[in-house]
């Protein structure tokens, strides 16, 4: 329940996320990292379309064709916008988290250990995903938290919205190339798996180190 309601941001809970075991608390965090759930208010569908464009770009190169999607060329302008929109998330979440952990007097964090890192990461991830949930051991009603989370939320909403609009305008202005035998089909199971692989790899490359420092390290400490 905690996983699904966090993905869709519907606001209902059946337990406090901060009370979950380390791996249980990590799952809602990963849901918000991925942020591509259809119907989720954290611009989930837009996030999926950005990954779709990235998968089309990589898939086209893998079959030896100039990058395209639906007959429209994916060129430097479009891919720069895709990268800006996707990289905004790890840059903001990890950047603010690093500053917060480096200066603990700013945080009001109730847990200085591994769980404390999870609390900080979860707070900024929730703000970026427009989610509203949190690890509530965190004393987050301070000027630092209010300002940085507001910046995170605003940029996390507008950049992933404005960048795809600019991409759509750029693609709409281009002529459609006729499909040939070598054209990349985006309506096949193979391309679906390709898109899934891109989503998983991007998320792991962005956030796996901090997950190891937070919930995974906490889980291993409890096992020892």
Helices and strands as residue ranges (DSSP letters): H 2-8, G 17-19, H 22-34, H 44-62, E 68-69, E 72-73, H 76-102, G 104-106, H 114-128, H 143-172, H 189-211, I 212-216, H 217-223
